[in-house]
Amino acid sequence: MTEIHAIWFVVAISAIVALVIIVATWQYFATVRARASVAREDAYLAAGAAEAQEKTSRELERLAADTADLRDRVVAIEKVLREVE
C-alpha cells in the first residue's frame, strides 16, 4: 500500500508542477500580447498627437497673421483719428 501512495504522491506533484508551468507559460504569453498591444496603441496615439500638433501650429500661424493684420488696421484707424482732431 505504501508503494501506491508513493505513486499517487509523485503523480500529484507532477500534476501540480505541470499546472504551474502551464499557468506561467500562459501568463508570459499574455504579458507579451499586452505589451505588443500597448506598443501599437502608443504608436497610434503618437501619430494622432503629431497630427494635432501640426494642426495647432498652422492655426497659431494663422492667428499670428490675423493679429498682425488687426494691429495694422488699428494703427491706421488711430492715424486717421489723430488727423481728424
C-alpha positions as CSV (number, residue, x, y, z in Angstrom):
1,M,0.0,0.0,0.0
2,T,2.9,2.4,0.6
3,E,4.1,1.9,-2.9
4,I,0.7,3.1,-4.3
5,H,0.7,6.1,-2.0
6,A,4.2,7.0,-3.3
7,I,3.0,6.6,-6.9
8,W,0.0,8.8,-6.2
9,F,2.2,11.4,-4.5
10,V,4.5,11.5,-7.5
11,V,1.6,11.8,-9.8
12,A,0.0,14.6,-7.8
13,I,3.3,16.5,-7.5
14,S,3.9,16.1,-11.3
15,A,0.4,17.4,-12.0
16,I,0.9,20.4,-9.7
17,V,4.3,21.2,-11.4
18,A,2.7,20.8,-14.8
19,L,-0.1,23.2,-13.9
20,V,2.4,25.7,-12.6
21,I,4.4,25.5,-15.8
22,I,1.2,25.8,-17.9
23,V,0.0,28.8,-15.9
24,A,3.4,30.5,-16.0
25,T,3.7,30.0,-19.8
26,W,0.1,31.3,-20.3
27,Q,0.8,34.4,-18.2
28,Y,4.1,35.0,-20.1
29,F,2.4,35.0,-23.4
30,A,-0.5,37.1,-22.1
31,T,2.1,39.7,-21.0
32,V,3.8,39.6,-24.4
33,R,0.5,40.2,-26.1
34,A,-0.4,43.0,-23.7
35,R,3.0,44.7,-24.3
36,A,2.5,44.5,-28.1
37,S,-1.0,46.0,-27.7
38,V,0.4,48.8,-25.6
39,A,3.1,49.5,-28.2
40,R,0.5,49.6,-31.0
41,E,-1.7,51.9,-29.0
42,D,1.3,54.2,-28.2
43,A,2.2,54.4,-31.9
44,Y,-1.4,55.3,-32.8
45,L,-1.6,57.9,-30.1
46,A,1.7,59.4,-31.1
47,A,0.6,59.7,-34.7
48,G,-2.6,61.5,-33.5
49,A,-0.6,63.8,-31.3
50,A,1.7,64.7,-34.1
51,E,-1.3,65.5,-36.3
52,A,-2.8,67.6,-33.6
53,Q,0.4,69.4,-33.1
54,E,0.8,70.2,-36.8
55,K,-2.8,71.5,-36.9
56,T,-2.2,73.6,-33.8
57,S,0.9,75.1,-35.3
58,R,-0.9,76.0,-38.6
59,E,-3.7,77.6,-36.5
60,L,-1.2,79.6,-34.4
61,E,0.4,80.9,-37.6
62,R,-2.9,81.9,-39.0
63,L,-3.8,83.7,-35.7
64,A,-0.5,85.5,-35.7
65,A,-1.1,86.7,-39.2
66,D,-4.6,87.8,-38.3
67,T,-3.3,89.6,-35.2
68,A,-0.7,91.4,-37.2
69,D,-3.4,92.5,-39.7
70,L,-5.6,93.8,-36.9
71,R,-2.7,95.7,-35.4
72,D,-2.0,97.3,-38.8
73,R,-5.7,98.3,-39.1
74,V,-5.8,99.7,-35.6
75,V,-2.7,101.8,-36.3
76,A,-4.3,103.1,-39.5
77,I,-7.5,104.0,-37.6
78,E,-5.5,105.8,-34.9
79,K,-3.7,107.7,-37.6
80,V,-7.0,108.8,-39.2
81,L,-8.4,109.8,-35.8
82,R,-5.3,111.9,-35.0
83,E,-5.7,113.7,-38.3
84,V,-9.3,114.4,-37.6
85,E,-8.6,116.0,-34.3
